[in-house]
Amino acid sequence: MIDFKKHPCFNKEAKGQYARVHLPVAPKCNISCNYCNRKFDCVNESRPGVTSNILSPEQSMVYLKGLKEKMPNLSVVGIAGPGDPFANPNETMETLRLVRKTYDDMILCVSSNGLGIGPYIDELAELEVSHVTITINALDPEILSKVYRWVRFDKKGYFGLEGATILLGKQLEAIEKLKAAGITVKANAIVIPGINEDHLPELAEGLAKMGVDLMNTIPLIPVEDTPFSDLTEPEAATMKAIRKEIGAFLPPMTHCSRCRADAAGLLGKDSTEAMELLSEAAKMTVGCGGGEKEERPYVAVASNEGILVNQHLGEADRLYIFKETPNGYKLVNQRVTPPRGNGDDRWVELGDTLSDCRAILVGGIGPKPSKILGKSGIKVVEMSGLIDQGMDAIYKGEDLRTITKAEAFKCGASCSGTGTGCG
């Protein structure tokens, strides 16, 4: 029997008693917010859209099992990115299915921008996903057009007012359908000075009429390299006044911790032990989940000759791309790596180049490129030995016997850099 009172985000009295975890299985996003930059990640910060690792659905279950042993009071499993769960629907839904199959008393929730959730609401209800958060920043497309750079819907990009209108329409459709399915809906709104702060009472009034259960107003966090980086975070007095205004229409949430996409533990007290478990799970070789096999059929390899995994990524001018066939592993092509000297942008670009690859096998790699590629949804495997051994681990889930990388390939040993980024 699921006890919904144990959800610390929706029940303030449960905040200090019950823990929650966000499983970071959704790296891709279908909108571009002017306040969001998911490239930056510091373990000492707490804000949506950041994670230290990306997990597959199967890896997330390994992580959750270990976490549950460490945290008997863990009552909630959520998916909140670091992209949008329904820009990654296969991974999201498969993870929710696995969690529900294993833990029938666990509270399940998701947090989404609402653009792509519609087709999955019926199954969310079947899986007893009881709480859904929709981030909706205005009911006026003109205002929304100032908040988003672009919106990607049905494999096509939309900009400006057109994109904002599509996004808002899908958000309102989703809320209506979620409420019809009996799901508790929380609305998140980012308080953006000079953009939407005066509109929020009107937003609350409109959402209340649709049956939304509560509203969480979140002060803007100015983030480096975003269009809103020069704006000022709203002061506490401003936030208090806004919450009082929206309180005339909807119950305001007052204990939000602005959680990371990999948050774990009590609200406001994320567990360092959980971060260690997360890192360990991300390194495990387990089967690919959901539609990942179809969407990312290839594996990239850093190799000098195409037989052994024997090259440090920072030194690789090109990568070998393989795929699994009925007759073994086939070399598809070779891809040139981005030029050196561009810092972190080199690895962001490489992530785009390898967007159809589920993994990369390397003899060595620095921590920054490993993290950036991981956030692109690419599993990074450090090893030395035959390429076929690495392929068996990725495609067949077999144990990788060369888990410890050779000293010659450790970052800073075989490369000419400092071991911190190979930019």
VEXVEXVO-552289 format. One line per field, with one value per residue (C-alpha): residue in one letter; x, y, z; residue number from 1. Coordinates in nm, 4 decimals, padded with zeros to 6 digits. Layout:
<sedos>
residuo c(A,...) $
c1 c(X,...) $
c2 c(Y,...) $
c3 c(Z,...) $
num c(NUM,...) $
</sedos>
This chain:
<sedos>
residuo c(M,I,D,F,K,K,H,P,C,F,N,K,E,A,K,G,Q,Y,A,R,V,H,L,P,V,A,P,K,C,N,I,S,C,N,Y,C,N,R,K,F,D,C,V,N,E,S,R,P,G,V,T,S,N,I,L,S,P,E,Q,S,M,V,Y,L,K,G,L,K,E,K,M,P,N,L,S,V,V,G,I,A,G,P,G,D,P,F,A,N,P,N,E,T,M,E,T,L,R,L,V,R,K,T,Y,D,D,M,I,L,C,V,S,S,N,G,L,G,I,G,P,Y,I,D,E,L,A,E,L,E,V,S,H,V,T,I,T,I,N,A,L,D,P,E,I,L,S,K,V,Y,R,W,V,R,F,D,K,K,G,Y,F,G,L,E,G,A,T,I,L,L,G,K,Q,L,E,A,I,E,K,L,K,A,A,G,I,T,V,K,A,N,A,I,V,I,P,G,I,N,E,D,H,L,P,E,L,A,E,G,L,A,K,M,G,V,D,L,M,N,T,I,P,L,I,P,V,E,D,T,P,F,S,D,L,T,E,P,E,A,A,T,M,K,A,I,R,K,E,I,G,A,F,L,P,P,M,T,H,C,S,R,C,R,A,D,A,A,G,L,L,G,K,D,S,T,E,A,M,E,L,L,S,E,A,A,K,M,T,V,G,C,G,G,G,E,K,E,E,R,P,Y,V,A,V,A,S,N,E,G,I,L,V,N,Q,H,L,G,E,A,D,R,L,Y,I,F,K,E,T,P,N,G,Y,K,L,V,N,Q,R,V,T,P,P,R,G,N,G,D,D,R,W,V,E,L,G,D,T,L,S,D,C,R,A,I,L,V,G,G,I,G,P,K,P,S,K,I,L,G,K,S,G,I,K,V,V,E,M,S,G,L,I,D,Q,G,M,D,A,I,Y,K,G,E,D,L,R,T,I,T,K,A,E,A,F,K,C,G,A,S,C,S,G,T,G,T,G,C,G) $
c1 c(00.0000,00.1458,00.1405,00.1354,00.1845,00.5481,00.6258,00.8480,00.8005,00.4217,00.3907,00.5990,00.5608,00.7456,01.0429,01.2703,01.1490,01.1459,01.4075,01.3701,01.5935,01.6025,01.7266,01.9252,01.8222,01.7061,01.9957,01.8243,01.5948,01.3306,01.3348,01.6063,01.5454,01.7190,01.8002,01.9443,02.2964,02.3380,02.7113,02.8100,02.8009,02.9413,02.8619,02.8230,02.5369,02.1731,01.9751,01.7659,01.9309,02.2632,02.3910,02.7299,02.6405,02.3848,02.2403,02.0686,01.7424,01.9272,02.2061,01.9464,01.8022,02.1438,02.1836,01.8352,01.8873,02.2087,02.0465,01.7461,01.9794,02.1508,01.8275,01.5404,01.3356,01.3568,00.9954,01.0032,01.1642,01.1483,01.2814,01.3655,01.6265,01.8883,01.7037,01.3328,01.1982,00.9799,01.2533,01.3867,01.0583,01.1998,01.4518,01.2023,00.9183,01.1418,01.2920,00.9471,00.8355,01.1396,01.0967,00.7280,00.7950,01.0565,00.9116,00.5320,00.5084,00.7352,00.5914,00.6724,00.6862,00.8208,00.9023,00.8603,00.8144,00.4989,00.5831,00.6105,00.4331,00.0869,00.1145,00.2467,-00.0079,-00.2287,00.0649,00.1874,-00.1503,-00.1294,00.2126,00.0639,00.2846,00.0977,00.2679,00.3708,00.5342,00.4935,00.7199,00.5011,00.6214,00.3270,-00.0129,00.0826,00.2840,00.4348,00.5931,00.7011,00.8718,01.1146,01.1893,01.2763,01.5270,01.3659,01.1188,01.1626,00.8377,00.7732,01.1356,01.1075,01.2455,01.0324,01.1476,01.0012,00.6260,00.5543,00.7589,00.6118,00.2567,00.3189,00.4792,00.1981,-00.0683,00.0931,00.1415,-00.2260,-00.3325,-00.1045,-00.2397,-00.5976,-00.5212,-00.3177,-00.6015,-00.8510,-00.6284,-00.6413,-00.2751,-00.1630,-00.0175,00.2269,00.3112,00.6647,00.7201,01.0597,01.0394,01.2263,01.2633,01.1354,00.9915,00.7104,00.7104,00.4014,00.2161,00.2421,-00.0862,-00.2683,-00.0866,-00.1889,-00.5509,-00.5628,-00.3967,-00.6319,-00.9274,-00.7713,-00.7477,-00.3744,-00.3084,-00.0265,00.2272,00.5974,00.7528,01.1284,01.3604,01.5759,01.9319,02.1484,02.3752,02.6916,02.6706,02.2919,02.0856,01.9598,02.3035,02.2995,01.9632,01.9485,01.8074,01.4823,01.5217,01.3541,01.1077,01.0029,00.9494,00.7449,00.5199,00.4712,00.3829,00.1292,-00.0309,-00.0527,-00.1800,-00.5118,-00.5569,-00.3317,-00.1458,00.2145,00.5033,00.7400,01.0079,01.1541,01.5244,01.5721,01.6934,01.9525,01.8621,02.0581,01.9412,01.9202,01.8404,01.6347,01.5303,01.8130,02.0431,02.1608,02.3726,02.7421,02.7259,02.4550,02.6856,02.9438,02.6833,02.5714,02.9249,02.9760,02.6497,02.7377,03.0565,02.8794,02.8360,02.4723,02.2262,02.0922,01.7358,01.4277,01.4780,01.8452,01.9529,01.7592,01.8391,02.2097,02.3212,02.6950,02.9999,03.3001,03.6531,03.9826,04.2326,04.5614,04.4883,04.1244,04.1970,04.2825,04.1438,04.4793,04.4530,04.3858,04.0870,04.2810,04.5335,04.2814,04.2501,03.9801,03.7570,03.6546,03.2764,03.1439,02.8029,02.6754,02.5608,02.4460,02.7976,02.9867,03.1017,03.1421,03.3459,03.1030,03.3280,03.5872,03.5039,03.7426,03.7480,03.7122,04.0407,04.2316,04.2351,03.8620,03.8427,03.5126,03.3511,03.5640,03.3853,03.0414,03.1030,03.2269,02.9091,02.7101,02.9321,02.8679,02.4953,02.4166,02.6701,02.5652,02.9218,03.2843,03.5770,03.8973,04.2355,04.2233,04.0202,04.0242,03.7499,03.6020,03.5530,03.4221,03.1592,03.0588,03.0242,02.8292,02.5830,02.5330,02.4061,02.7256,02.8607,03.2352,03.4319,03.8028,03.9802,04.2732,04.2519,04.0651,03.7890,03.5647,03.5863,03.4581,03.1847,03.0691,03.0386,02.8333,02.6107,02.5762,02.6195,02.9169,03.1633,03.4509,03.7698,03.9930,03.8198,04.1456,04.3043,04.6714,04.9100,05.0192,04.6732,04.5945,04.5145,04.8274,05.0576,05.0153,04.8969,05.0724,04.8098,04.7591,04.5066,04.2207,04.0479,04.2570,04.1035) $
c2 c(00.0000,00.3336,00.6013,00.9304,01.1275,01.0152,01.2439,01.5181,01.7560,01.7515,01.7107,01.9530,01.7398,01.4548,01.6757,01.5692,01.2096,01.0609,01.0643,01.0927,01.0180,01.1522,00.8967,01.0805,00.8738,01.1559,01.3593,01.5071,01.8104,01.9283,02.3008,02.5583,02.7806,03.1158,03.0430,02.6938,02.5708,02.2032,02.1985,02.3261,02.0847,02.1394,01.8887,02.1795,02.3387,02.2405,02.3441,02.1608,02.0414,01.9236,01.5771,01.4166,01.1005,00.9616,00.6156,00.3639,00.2188,-00.0970,00.0978,00.3049,-00.0107,-00.1182,00.2285,00.2281,-00.1116,00.0062,00.3332,00.1603,-00.0488,00.2673,00.4658,00.2573,00.5796,00.6267,00.6709,00.8543,00.7833,01.0680,01.1429,01.5059,01.5098,01.6450,01.7093,01.6406,01.2927,01.2921,01.4017,01.0615,00.8685,00.5194,00.5533,00.7268,00.4805,00.1743,00.3045,00.3662,00.0164,-00.1417,00.0558,-00.0263,-00.3950,-00.4083,-00.1684,-00.1802,00.0597,00.3301,00.6721,00.7556,01.1060,01.2916,01.6534,01.7767,02.0855,01.9178,01.9309,01.5549,01.3954,01.3700,01.0310,00.8666,00.9856,00.6752,00.4468,00.6803,00.6329,00.2543,00.2563,00.4601,00.7593,00.9717,01.3117,01.5092,01.8508,02.0691,02.3723,02.6420,03.0005,03.1939,03.1654,03.4308,03.3092,03.6569,03.6250,03.2679,03.3713,03.5704,03.2674,03.0040,03.0085,02.7203,02.4348,02.0998,01.9151,01.6245,01.6391,02.0008,02.3143,02.6214,02.9641,03.2741,03.3110,03.0023,02.7782,02.9358,02.8852,02.5158,02.4624,02.6333,02.4403,02.1063,02.2080,02.2923,01.9713,01.7716,01.9311,01.8637,01.5000,01.4470,01.5753,01.3585,01.0604,01.1472,01.2468,01.5178,01.8098,02.0678,02.3684,02.5046,02.8629,03.0303,03.3869,03.5888,03.9604,04.1831,03.8890,03.7111,03.8195,04.0434,03.7716,03.4986,03.5710,03.5474,03.2214,03.0840,03.1817,03.0102,02.6933,02.6778,02.6736,02.3714,02.1810,02.2129,02.1137,02.3467,02.5888,02.6265,02.9612,02.9238,03.2253,03.2532,03.1307,03.3359,03.0838,03.1577,03.1606,03.1975,03.4931,03.5538,03.5414,03.9173,03.9179,03.9341,03.6562,03.7720,03.8686,03.6745,03.9567,03.9531,03.5794,03.6043,03.8659,03.6598,03.3477,03.5461,03.6650,03.3216,03.1858,03.3506,03.0887,02.7894,02.6503,02.7718,02.5361,02.6972,02.4325,02.3677,02.2784,02.3397,01.9833,01.8508,01.5847,01.3357,01.4508,01.1801,01.1948,01.4311,01.7612,02.0083,01.7363,01.5361,01.2341,01.2254,00.8475,00.8460,01.0329,00.7583,00.4898,00.6855,00.7062,00.3328,00.2462,00.4661,00.2651,-00.0715,-00.2532,-00.3566,-00.3927,-00.0918,-00.0041,00.1205,00.2326,00.3109,00.0165,00.1451,00.5136,00.4596,00.1487,00.2268,00.2189,00.4502,00.3265,00.5056,00.2772,00.3080,00.0282,-00.0791,-00.4021,-00.2965,-00.0307,00.1342,00.5101,00.7965,00.9998,01.3254,01.1941,01.0469,01.2389,01.0001,00.7302,00.3923,00.3409,-00.0153,-00.1785,-00.5249,-00.7450,-01.1096,-01.1883,-01.0110,-00.6554,-00.4451,-00.1275,00.1313,00.4321,00.6539,00.9967,01.2845,01.4261,01.8033,01.9987,02.0582,02.3954,02.4555,02.3466,02.1926,02.2858,02.0175,01.7474,01.9009,01.8938,01.5350,01.4406,01.5786,01.3920,01.0669,01.1232,00.7854,00.6008,00.4385,00.4052,00.4931,00.2622,00.4442,00.3567,00.6681,00.9837,01.2947,01.3648,01.6616,01.4916,01.1825,01.3880,01.5919,01.2844,01.1108,01.3974,01.3428,00.9955,00.8208,00.5497,00.5936,00.2703,00.2838,-00.0381,-00.1959,-00.5018,-00.6356,-00.4215,-00.7302,-00.7714,-00.4193,-00.4770,-00.7915,-00.5893,-00.3149,-00.5208,-00.8450,-00.7272,-00.9565,-00.8788,-00.6601,-00.8214,-00.5239,-00.2909,-00.1441,00.0661,00.0176,00.2671,00.3766,00.5041,00.6878,01.0515,01.2577,00.9623,00.8924,01.2385,01.5704,01.7517,01.8024,01.5253,01.7654,01.8044,01.7451,02.0568) $
c3 c(00.0000,-00.1064,00.1617,-00.0282,00.2923,00.2781,-00.0169,00.1324,-00.1628,-00.1409,00.2359,00.4401,00.7542,00.5780,00.4862,00.7705,00.7914,00.4423,00.1702,-00.2065,-00.5005,-00.8545,-01.1048,-01.3786,-01.6802,-01.9121,-02.0582,-02.3657,-02.3597,-02.6066,-02.5201,-02.4603,-02.1569,-02.1303,-01.7650,-01.8090,-01.8762,-01.7976,-01.8771,-01.5348,-01.2425,-00.8971,-00.6245,-00.3832,-00.5774,-00.5865,-00.8909,-01.1507,-01.4674,-01.3274,-01.2511,-01.2022,-01.3947,-01.6377,-01.5708,-01.7948,-01.6590,-01.5550,-01.3867,-01.2042,-01.0512,-00.9257,-00.7767,-00.6247,-00.4618,-00.2959,-00.1951,-00.0408,00.1761,00.2980,00.3344,00.4742,00.4873,00.1096,00.0026,-00.3319,-00.6682,-00.9156,-01.2627,-01.3292,-01.6029,-01.6297,-01.9566,-01.9800,-01.8984,-02.2098,-02.4433,-02.3297,-02.3084,-02.3595,-02.0774,-01.8499,-01.8934,-01.8722,-01.5479,-01.4001,-01.5018,-01.3391,-01.0185,-00.9903,-01.0588,-00.7834,-00.5250,-00.5211,-00.2263,-00.3682,-00.4519,-00.8148,-00.9580,-01.2600,-01.3328,-01.6900,-01.9040,-02.0331,-02.4038,-02.4614,-02.1658,-02.3217,-02.4974,-02.1790,-01.9233,-01.9461,-01.8694,-01.5950,-01.4288,-01.4742,-01.3068,-01.0214,-01.0855,-00.8353,-00.8586,-01.1663,-01.1719,-01.4800,-01.5161,-01.6706,-01.6603,-01.8051,-01.9702,-02.2244,-02.5276,-02.5665,-02.2220,-02.2883,-02.6118,-02.3957,-02.1767,-02.4391,-02.7253,-02.9119,-02.8803,-03.0554,-03.1243,-03.3631,-03.4820,-03.5902,-03.4256,-03.3543,-03.2415,-03.0809,-03.0492,-03.2594,-03.0295,-02.7166,-02.8449,-02.9175,-02.5764,-02.3868,-02.5757,-02.4917,-02.1271,-02.0855,-02.2615,-02.0312,-01.7144,-01.8199,-01.8996,-01.5808,-01.3654,-01.5546,-01.4698,-01.0994,-01.0759,-00.8339,-01.0299,-00.8991,-01.1141,-01.1019,-01.2152,-01.2345,-01.1044,-01.3677,-01.2851,-01.5617,-01.7551,-01.5706,-01.2052,-01.2444,-01.4354,-01.1721,-00.9855,-01.3189,-01.3887,-01.0491,-01.1053,-01.4429,-01.3149,-01.0167,-01.2550,-01.4257,-01.0981,-01.0326,-00.6710,-00.5657,-00.7066,-00.6480,-00.7360,-00.7742,-00.7767,-01.0859,-01.0410,-01.2822,-01.4533,-01.6476,-02.0289,-02.0456,-02.1785,-01.8244,-01.6605,-01.5974,-01.4206,-01.0418,-00.8286,-00.6646,-00.2988,-00.0196,00.0452,-00.3194,-00.3132,00.0063,-00.1501,-00.4672,-00.2696,-00.0732,-00.3975,-00.5556,-00.2233,-00.3020,-00.5752,-00.5024,-00.2000,-00.2385,-00.1788,00.0704,00.1333,-00.2136,-00.2199,-00.5946,-00.6278,-00.8677,-01.1247,-00.9125,-00.5682,-00.3018,00.0694,00.2804,00.1264,00.1703,00.3037,00.0036,00.0864,-00.0061,00.0277,-00.2392,-00.4768,-00.4344,-00.5083,-00.8136,-00.9479,-00.8959,-01.0710,-01.3682,-01.4232,-01.4260,-01.7535,-01.7757,-02.0596,-02.2447,-02.1598,-02.3389,-02.6981,-02.6513,-02.8684,-03.1661,-03.1189,-03.0464,-03.2312,-03.2450,-03.0185,-03.0630,-02.9947,-02.9339,-03.1046,-03.2897,-03.5380,-03.4959,-03.3085,-02.9535,-02.7210,-02.6674,-02.7094,-02.4706,-02.5874,-02.5601,-02.8134,-03.0567,-03.3833,-03.5028,-03.3538,-03.4943,-03.5052,-03.4730,-03.4724,-03.3866,-03.6775,-03.7009,-03.8236,-03.5475,-03.4936,-03.8065,-03.8558,-03.9907,-04.0345,-03.8723,-03.7321,-03.6803,-03.3278,-03.2751,-03.2741,-02.9534,-02.7840,-02.7324,-02.3702,-02.2609,-02.5941,-02.7589,-02.5604,-02.6036,-02.9795,-02.9603,-02.7748,-03.0677,-03.3148,-03.1270,-03.0672,-03.2286,-03.0098,-02.6837,-02.5550,-02.6139,-02.5317,-02.4385,-02.3000,-02.0823,-02.0371,-01.8203,-01.5656,-01.7545,-02.0928,-01.9120,-01.7310,-02.0372,-02.2605,-01.9844,-01.9788,-02.3527,-02.2677,-02.3810,-02.1519,-02.1046,-02.0585,-01.9741,-02.0568,-02.2359,-02.4553,-02.7552,-02.8963,-02.9163,-02.5381,-02.4892,-02.7474,-02.5664,-02.2480,-02.4155,-02.6428,-02.4457,-02.0889,-02.0301,-01.7537,-01.8607,-01.7382,-01.8082,-01.5631,-01.4339,-01.7017,-01.7717,-01.6153,-01.9629,-02.0428,-01.7205,-01.7731,-01.7420,-01.8141,-02.1850,-02.2847,-02.2928,-02.0878,-01.7184,-01.6727,-01.6045,-01.9350,-02.2483,-02.4087) $
num c(1,2,3,4,5,6,7,8,9,10,11,12,13,14,15,16,17,18,19,20,21,22,23,24,25,26,27,28,29,30,31,32,33,34,35,36,37,38,39,40,41,42,43,44,45,46,47,48,49,50,51,52,53,54,55,56,57,58,59,60,61,62,63,64,65,66,67,68,69,70,71,72,73,74,75,76,77,78,79,80,81,82,83,84,85,86,87,88,89,90,91,92,93,94,95,96,97,98,99,100,101,102,103,104,105,106,107,108,109,110,111,112,113,114,115,116,117,118,119,120,121,122,123,124,125,126,127,128,129,130,131,132,133,134,135,136,137,138,139,140,141,142,143,144,145,146,147,148,149,150,151,152,153,154,155,156,157,158,159,160,161,162,163,164,165,166,167,168,169,170,171,172,173,174,175,176,177,178,179,180,181,182,183,184,185,186,187,188,189,190,191,192,193,194,195,196,197,198,199,200,201,202,203,204,205,206,207,208,209,210,211,212,213,214,215,216,217,218,219,220,221,222,223,224,225,226,227,228,229,230,231,232,233,234,235,236,237,238,239,240,241,242,243,244,245,246,247,248,249,250,251,252,253,254,255,256,257,258,259,260,261,262,263,264,265,266,267,268,269,270,271,272,273,274,275,276,277,278,279,280,281,282,283,284,285,286,287,288,289,290,291,292,293,294,295,296,297,298,299,300,301,302,303,304,305,306,307,308,309,310,311,312,313,314,315,316,317,318,319,320,321,322,323,324,325,326,327,328,329,330,331,332,333,334,335,336,337,338,339,340,341,342,343,344,345,346,347,348,349,350,351,352,353,354,355,356,357,358,359,360,361,362,363,364,365,366,367,368,369,370,371,372,373,374,375,376,377,378,379,380,381,382,383,384,385,386,387,388,389,390,391,392,393,394,395,396,397,398,399,400,401,402,403,404,405,406,407,408,409,410,411,412,413,414,415,416,417,418,419,420,421,422,423) $
</sedos>
